[in-house]
Amino acid sequence: MIGQDTFQRANHTLWGTASDGHTWAGDANNFSFFSVAGNVGLASNAGSTTYSAVLGSTATNAETYLTGSLSSFTNANFGVVLRWTDGNNWYKAYLDGSHLVIQKKVAGVTTILSSTSFTATAGVSYTIHFRAVGSTLTANVWASTGSESSGWMVSASDTSLTSGYCGLRFLTQSATLTVTSFLARQV
């Protein structure tokens, strides 16, 4: 296991130390709109900037599972990142309310690698599964009350980034991101 958080801890500002003992990095311990309340991770009213939260050690071949919801998808999205080195270099699988998207950002340039239609409802909990093995990137999303499909909903091939951290990345605008669990492991 690379990193895991169930957010089962006392209420406080910032995300602090995850349930596995690792400390959240990226933006999660730097901005006061990150908090833990009622045994969930929250990011509220973060504005029009995209933020990252990463956990654990770096990995080459890895997968992440993120379970959470957004209070509104209006100009907002949330998802998981793999091979994250900083805010300008990462792969991301995200949900924007209408699509499941695999995107990359390399040297500050963002490119959509693959996308498929997926209608998401604000306030409903979804699980996003994102995997990077070699040059193959694959992702699934499903309502958390359901189960994962047997095949991949979206896939892409890219060799730009070879290793980095696992975590999540989001744009909330005036919405609230609620995270109930995060898991990253090597594959």
KEFI-184728 format. One record per residue (C-alpha): x, y, z; chain; residue in three letters; residue number from 1. Coordinates in pm, 1 decimal. Last residue first. Layout:
<rs>
<r c1="X" c2="Y" c3="Z" c="A" r="Ala" k="NUM"/>
...
</rs>
This chain:
<rs>
<r c1="20.8" c2="-270.7" c3="-912.4" c="A" r="Val" k="187"/>
<r c1="124.9" c2="-38.6" c3="-629.6" c="A" r="Gln" k="186"/>
<r c1="-140.5" c2="99.4" c3="-399.3" c="A" r="Arg" k="185"/>
<r c1="-334.4" c2="418.0" c3="-338.0" c="A" r="Ala" k="184"/>
<r c1="-652.0" c2="438.9" c3="-127.4" c="A" r="Leu" k="183"/>
<r c1="-874.0" c2="737.0" c3="-45.2" c="A" r="Phe" k="182"/>
<r c1="-1196.5" c2="740.8" c3="153.3" c="A" r="Ser" k="181"/>
<r c1="-1490.0" c2="959.7" c3="255.7" c="A" r="Thr" k="180"/>
<r c1="-1403.5" c2="1273.2" c3="58.6" c="A" r="Val" k="179"/>
<r c1="-1644.4" c2="1569.7" c3="46.2" c="A" r="Thr" k="178"/>
<r c1="-1570.8" c2="1849.4" c3="-201.1" c="A" r="Leu" k="177"/>
<r c1="-1771.4" c2="2164.5" c3="-135.5" c="A" r="Thr" k="176"/>
<r c1="-1883.1" c2="2398.1" c3="-414.9" c="A" r="Ala" k="175"/>
<r c1="-1804.6" c2="2767.7" c3="-465.9" c="A" r="Ser" k="174"/>
<r c1="-1538.2" c2="2703.7" c3="-733.6" c="A" r="Gln" k="173"/>
<r c1="-1453.4" c2="2339.4" c3="-650.5" c="A" r="Thr" k="172"/>
<r c1="-1158.8" c2="2250.1" c3="-875.9" c="A" r="Leu" k="171"/>
<r c1="-1000.4" c2="1922.5" c3="-774.2" c="A" r="Phe" k="170"/>
<r c1="-690.7" c2="1707.2" c3="-757.5" c="A" r="Arg" k="169"/>
<r c1="-641.2" c2="1383.1" c3="-570.0" c="A" r="Leu" k="168"/>
<r c1="-349.3" c2="1171.3" c3="-465.8" c="A" r="Gly" k="167"/>
<r c1="-70.5" c2="947.3" c3="-587.7" c="A" r="Cys" k="166"/>
<r c1="290.9" c2="1063.7" c3="-608.6" c="A" r="Tyr" k="165"/>
<r c1="535.4" c2="1036.0" c3="-896.3" c="A" r="Gly" k="164"/>
<r c1="665.4" c2="808.0" c3="-1169.2" c="A" r="Ser" k="163"/>
<r c1="704.0" c2="770.2" c3="-1547.0" c="A" r="Thr" k="162"/>
<r c1="547.6" c2="1083.5" c3="-1695.5" c="A" r="Leu" k="161"/>
<r c1="529.4" c2="1160.1" c3="-2070.3" c="A" r="Ser" k="160"/>
<r c1="479.1" c2="801.8" c3="-2189.3" c="A" r="Thr" k="159"/>
<r c1="108.0" c2="810.5" c3="-2278.5" c="A" r="Asp" k="158"/>
<r c1="-160.1" c2="557.2" c3="-2368.0" c="A" r="Ser" k="157"/>
<r c1="-526.9" c2="614.0" c3="-2293.2" c="A" r="Ala" k="156"/>
<r c1="-825.0" c2="439.7" c3="-2138.7" c="A" r="Ser" k="155"/>
<r c1="-1186.7" c2="508.3" c3="-2047.1" c="A" r="Val" k="154"/>
<r c1="-1470.7" c2="293.0" c3="-1914.9" c="A" r="Met" k="153"/>
<r c1="-1244.0" c2="2.6" c3="-1821.2" c="A" r="Trp" k="152"/>
<r c1="-1405.8" c2="-340.7" c3="-1806.8" c="A" r="Gly" k="151"/>
<r c1="-1575.0" c2="-538.8" c3="-1526.4" c="A" r="Ser" k="150"/>
<r c1="-1780.7" c2="-243.8" c3="-1403.8" c="A" r="Ser" k="149"/>
<r c1="-1728.2" c2="-129.7" c3="-1044.6" c="A" r="Glu" k="148"/>
<r c1="-2008.4" c2="-177.1" c3="-793.9" c="A" r="Ser" k="147"/>
<r c1="-2304.4" c2="25.5" c3="-672.0" c="A" r="Gly" k="146"/>
<r c1="-2368.5" c2="243.0" c3="-365.1" c="A" r="Thr" k="145"/>
<r c1="-2052.9" c2="438.5" c3="-446.1" c="A" r="Ser" k="144"/>
<r c1="-2201.0" c2="550.3" c3="-778.2" c="A" r="Ala" k="143"/>
<r c1="-1948.2" c2="442.3" c3="-1038.8" c="A" r="Trp" k="142"/>
<r c1="-1628.8" c2="564.0" c3="-1204.9" c="A" r="Val" k="141"/>
<r c1="-1365.1" c2="376.4" c3="-1403.9" c="A" r="Asn" k="140"/>
<r c1="-1018.1" c2="466.4" c3="-1529.4" c="A" r="Ala" k="139"/>
<r c1="-725.6" c2="340.4" c3="-1737.7" c="A" r="Thr" k="138"/>
<r c1="-378.6" c2="473.0" c3="-1823.3" c="A" r="Leu" k="137"/>
<r c1="-135.5" c2="248.2" c3="-2013.0" c="A" r="Thr" k="136"/>
<r c1="224.1" c2="370.0" c3="-2068.7" c="A" r="Ser" k="135"/>
<r c1="369.6" c2="145.4" c3="-1799.8" c="A" r="Gly" k="134"/>
<r c1="85.1" c2="66.8" c3="-1563.0" c="A" r="Val" k="133"/>
<r c1="-123.6" c2="366.4" c3="-1454.7" c="A" r="Ala" k="132"/>
<r c1="-457.7" c2="301.8" c3="-1282.5" c="A" r="Arg" k="131"/>
<r c1="-751.1" c2="524.7" c3="-1183.8" c="A" r="Phe" k="130"/>
<r c1="-1057.8" c2="411.3" c3="-986.8" c="A" r="His" k="129"/>
<r c1="-1313.0" c2="685.3" c3="-912.2" c="A" r="Ile" k="128"/>
<r c1="-1585.0" c2="613.9" c3="-655.0" c="A" r="Thr" k="127"/>
<r c1="-1893.7" c2="833.2" c3="-653.4" c="A" r="Tyr" k="126"/>
<r c1="-2103.9" c2="983.6" c3="-372.4" c="A" r="Ser" k="125"/>
<r c1="-2411.2" c2="1183.4" c3="-478.3" c="A" r="Val" k="124"/>
<r c1="-2422.9" c2="1549.4" c3="-373.5" c="A" r="Gly" k="123"/>
<r c1="-2422.7" c2="1681.7" c3="-729.5" c="A" r="Ala" k="122"/>
<r c1="-2538.4" c2="1420.2" c3="-979.5" c="A" r="Thr" k="121"/>
<r c1="-2300.9" c2="1262.3" c3="-1229.5" c="A" r="Ala" k="120"/>
<r c1="-2370.9" c2="1188.9" c3="-1595.2" c="A" r="Thr" k="119"/>
<r c1="-2091.9" c2="991.7" c3="-1759.6" c="A" r="Phe" k="118"/>
<r c1="-1986.8" c2="1047.4" c3="-2120.2" c="A" r="Ser" k="117"/>
<r c1="-1637.4" c2="928.5" c3="-2209.4" c="A" r="Thr" k="116"/>
<r c1="-1303.5" c2="1105.5" c3="-2228.3" c="A" r="Ser" k="115"/>
<r c1="-945.8" c2="1038.5" c3="-2333.8" c="A" r="Ser" k="114"/>
<r c1="-605.3" c2="1209.5" c3="-2342.2" c="A" r="Leu" k="113"/>
<r c1="-715.3" c2="1562.6" c3="-2251.2" c="A" r="Ile" k="112"/>
<r c1="-403.4" c2="1780.9" c3="-2261.4" c="A" r="Thr" k="111"/>
<r c1="-276.9" c2="2040.0" c3="-2010.2" c="A" r="Thr" k="110"/>
<r c1="54.8" c2="2221.1" c3="-2060.6" c="A" r="Val" k="109"/>
<r c1="234.5" c2="2325.4" c3="-1738.6" c="A" r="Gly" k="108"/>
<r c1="549.8" c2="2121.6" c3="-1803.0" c="A" r="Ala" k="107"/>
<r c1="328.6" c2="1815.1" c3="-1849.9" c="A" r="Val" k="106"/>
<r c1="-36.7" c2="1811.5" c3="-1747.5" c="A" r="Lys" k="105"/>
<r c1="-229.0" c2="1502.6" c3="-1838.9" c="A" r="Lys" k="104"/>
<r c1="-599.0" c2="1427.6" c3="-1861.5" c="A" r="Gln" k="103"/>
<r c1="-819.1" c2="1120.8" c3="-1837.3" c="A" r="Ile" k="102"/>
<r c1="-1184.7" c2="1227.0" c3="-1831.7" c="A" r="Val" k="101"/>
<r c1="-1509.9" c2="1081.5" c3="-1698.9" c="A" r="Leu" k="100"/>
<r c1="-1778.3" c2="1306.4" c3="-1838.5" c="A" r="His" k="99"/>
<r c1="-2095.9" c2="1503.6" c3="-1765.5" c="A" r="Ser" k="98"/>
<r c1="-2066.1" c2="1606.4" c3="-1398.9" c="A" r="Gly" k="97"/>
<r c1="-1695.8" c2="1690.2" c3="-1421.8" c="A" r="Asp" k="96"/>
<r c1="-1548.2" c2="1358.2" c3="-1303.6" c="A" r="Leu" k="95"/>
<r c1="-1173.2" c2="1317.3" c3="-1305.2" c="A" r="Tyr" k="94"/>
<r c1="-883.3" c2="1093.1" c3="-1398.3" c="A" r="Ala" k="93"/>
<r c1="-557.7" c2="1286.4" c3="-1363.6" c="A" r="Lys" k="92"/>
<r c1="-199.6" c2="1239.7" c3="-1485.1" c="A" r="Tyr" k="91"/>
<r c1="57.9" c2="1479.7" c3="-1341.3" c="A" r="Trp" k="90"/>
<r c1="315.6" c2="1756.2" c3="-1395.5" c="A" r="Asn" k="89"/>
<r c1="245.3" c2="2129.6" c3="-1342.0" c="A" r="Asn" k="88"/>
<r c1="109.8" c2="2126.3" c3="-986.8" c="A" r="Gly" k="87"/>
<r c1="402.1" c2="1910.7" c3="-875.0" c="A" r="Asp" k="86"/>
<r c1="540.8" c2="1558.4" c3="-915.1" c="A" r="Thr" k="85"/>
<r c1="213.0" c2="1370.3" c3="-966.2" c="A" r="Trp" k="84"/>
<r c1="262.9" c2="1024.7" c3="-1120.9" c="A" r="Arg" k="83"/>
<r c1="-104.3" c2="947.6" c3="-1051.5" c="A" r="Leu" k="82"/>
<r c1="-386.7" c2="1186.9" c3="-978.4" c="A" r="Val" k="81"/>
<r c1="-744.2" c2="1130.4" c3="-865.9" c="A" r="Val" k="80"/>
<r c1="-1057.0" c2="1326.4" c3="-941.6" c="A" r="Gly" k="79"/>
<r c1="-1280.1" c2="1621.1" c3="-876.2" c="A" r="Phe" k="78"/>
<r c1="-1456.4" c2="1870.4" c3="-1100.6" c="A" r="Asn" k="77"/>
<r c1="-1611.0" c2="2218.6" c3="-1097.4" c="A" r="Ala" k="76"/>
<r c1="-1748.6" c2="2473.8" c3="-1345.7" c="A" r="Asn" k="75"/>
<r c1="-2095.9" c2="2391.0" c3="-1208.4" c="A" r="Thr" k="74"/>
<r c1="-2052.5" c2="2037.8" c3="-1070.1" c="A" r="Phe" k="73"/>
<r c1="-2212.8" c2="2125.5" c3="-737.2" c="A" r="Ser" k="72"/>
<r c1="-2202.7" c2="1973.9" c3="-385.4" c="A" r="Ser" k="71"/>
<r c1="-1917.4" c2="1751.2" c3="-500.0" c="A" r="Leu" k="70"/>
<r c1="-1886.8" c2="1390.4" c3="-387.7" c="A" r="Ser" k="69"/>
<r c1="-1638.5" c2="1136.0" c3="-259.2" c="A" r="Gly" k="68"/>
<r c1="-1475.5" c2="796.5" c3="-290.0" c="A" r="Thr" k="67"/>
<r c1="-1124.6" c2="791.1" c3="-433.1" c="A" r="Leu" k="66"/>
<r c1="-949.7" c2="473.1" c3="-544.1" c="A" r="Tyr" k="65"/>
<r c1="-595.1" c2="493.3" c3="-673.9" c="A" r="Thr" k="64"/>
<r c1="-376.4" c2="268.1" c3="-883.9" c="A" r="Glu" k="63"/>
<r c1="-1.7" c2="237.5" c3="-923.5" c="A" r="Ala" k="62"/>
<r c1="284.8" c2="153.0" c3="-1157.3" c="A" r="Asn" k="61"/>
<r c1="570.3" c2="402.2" c3="-1106.9" c="A" r="Thr" k="60"/>
<r c1="534.4" c2="503.3" c3="-743.3" c="A" r="Ala" k="59"/>
<r c1="623.4" c2="789.7" c3="-511.8" c="A" r="Thr" k="58"/>
<r c1="557.1" c2="761.3" c3="-138.6" c="A" r="Ser" k="57"/>
<r c1="247.3" c2="835.9" c3="64.8" c="A" r="Gly" k="56"/>
<r c1="-28.6" c2="1091.8" c3="12.1" c="A" r="Leu" k="55"/>
<r c1="-102.2" c2="1373.7" c3="-228.9" c="A" r="Val" k="54"/>
<r c1="-355.3" c2="1658.2" c3="-209.4" c="A" r="Ala" k="53"/>
<r c1="-387.9" c2="1887.3" c3="-508.9" c="A" r="Ser" k="52"/>
<r c1="-567.5" c2="2214.9" c3="-578.4" c="A" r="Tyr" k="51"/>
<r c1="-721.7" c2="2380.5" c3="-885.3" c="A" r="Thr" k="50"/>
<r c1="-788.7" c2="2753.3" c3="-856.3" c="A" r="Thr" k="49"/>
<r c1="-1129.6" c2="2916.0" c3="-906.8" c="A" r="Ser" k="48"/>
<r c1="-1231.2" c2="2930.2" c3="-542.0" c="A" r="Gly" k="47"/>
<r c1="-1160.5" c2="2685.9" c3="-259.9" c="A" r="Ala" k="46"/>
<r c1="-1514.4" c2="2723.1" c3="-131.1" c="A" r="Asn" k="45"/>
<r c1="-1500.9" c2="2409.9" c3="82.2" c="A" r="Ser" k="44"/>
<r c1="-1249.5" c2="2123.5" c3="79.9" c="A" r="Ala" k="43"/>
<r c1="-1362.8" c2="1849.3" c3="313.6" c="A" r="Leu" k="42"/>
<r c1="-1225.9" c2="1517.9" c3="436.0" c="A" r="Gly" k="41"/>
<r c1="-1487.0" c2="1307.8" c3="613.3" c="A" r="Val" k="40"/>
<r c1="-1514.2" c2="1173.9" c3="970.0" c="A" r="Asn" k="39"/>
<r c1="-1766.1" c2="1438.8" c3="1085.9" c="A" r="Gly" k="38"/>
<r c1="-1525.5" c2="1718.8" c3="1003.9" c="A" r="Ala" k="37"/>
<r c1="-1174.9" c2="1708.1" c3="854.9" c="A" r="Val" k="36"/>
<r c1="-1060.2" c2="2029.3" c3="692.8" c="A" r="Ser" k="35"/>
<r c1="-912.4" c2="2182.2" c3="376.5" c="A" r="Phe" k="34"/>
<r c1="-1038.2" c2="2542.0" c3="335.3" c="A" r="Phe" k="33"/>
<r c1="-748.6" c2="2642.4" c3="563.6" c="A" r="Ser" k="32"/>
<r c1="-483.3" c2="2599.8" c3="294.4" c="A" r="Phe" k="31"/>
<r c1="-137.3" c2="2448.7" c3="348.5" c="A" r="Asn" k="30"/>
<r c1="-194.1" c2="2095.9" c3="480.7" c="A" r="Asn" k="29"/>
<r c1="-395.1" c2="1965.4" c3="184.6" c="A" r="Ala" k="28"/>
<r c1="-204.1" c2="2170.0" c3="-77.6" c="A" r="Asp" k="27"/>
<r c1="51.0" c2="1907.4" c3="-181.7" c="A" r="Gly" k="26"/>
<r c1="116.1" c2="1681.4" c3="114.9" c="A" r="Ala" k="25"/>
<r c1="-99.1" c2="1466.2" c3="346.5" c="A" r="Trp" k="24"/>
<r c1="103.1" c2="1312.6" c3="629.5" c="A" r="Thr" k="23"/>
<r c1="135.8" c2="934.3" c3="637.7" c="A" r="His" k="22"/>
<r c1="14.3" c2="745.8" c3="948.5" c="A" r="Gly" k="21"/>
<r c1="-230.1" c2="511.4" c3="769.8" c="A" r="Asp" k="20"/>
<r c1="-535.0" c2="705.4" c3="898.7" c="A" r="Ser" k="19"/>
<r c1="-397.1" c2="1017.9" c3="732.3" c="A" r="Ala" k="18"/>
<r c1="-207.1" c2="1287.1" c3="922.1" c="A" r="Thr" k="17"/>
<r c1="-312.1" c2="1647.2" c3="868.2" c="A" r="Gly" k="16"/>
<r c1="-612.6" c2="1715.5" c3="646.0" c="A" r="Trp" k="15"/>
<r c1="-624.4" c2="2088.4" c3="727.2" c="A" r="Leu" k="14"/>
<r c1="-847.5" c2="2240.9" c3="999.3" c="A" r="Thr" k="13"/>
<r c1="-969.7" c2="1995.8" c3="1262.1" c="A" r="His" k="12"/>
<r c1="-1244.0" c2="1747.4" c3="1352.4" c="A" r="Asn" k="11"/>
<r c1="-1115.7" c2="1435.8" c3="1526.3" c="A" r="Ala" k="10"/>
<r c1="-1033.7" c2="1127.5" c3="1323.4" c="A" r="Arg" k="9"/>
<r c1="-1183.5" c2="869.4" c3="1086.7" c="A" r="Gln" k="8"/>
<r c1="-1071.6" c2="1034.0" c3="761.6" c="A" r="Phe" k="7"/>
<r c1="-1057.1" c2="689.9" c3="590.3" c="A" r="Thr" k="6"/>
<r c1="-710.4" c2="757.8" c3="449.4" c="A" r="Asp" k="5"/>
<r c1="-474.8" c2="527.1" c3="265.0" c="A" r="Gln" k="4"/>
<r c1="-128.8" c2="552.6" c3="110.4" c="A" r="Gly" k="3"/>
<r c1="122.4" c2="348.8" c3="-87.7" c="A" r="Ile" k="2"/>
<r c1="0.0" c2="0.0" c3="0.0" c="A" r="Met" k="1"/>
</rs>
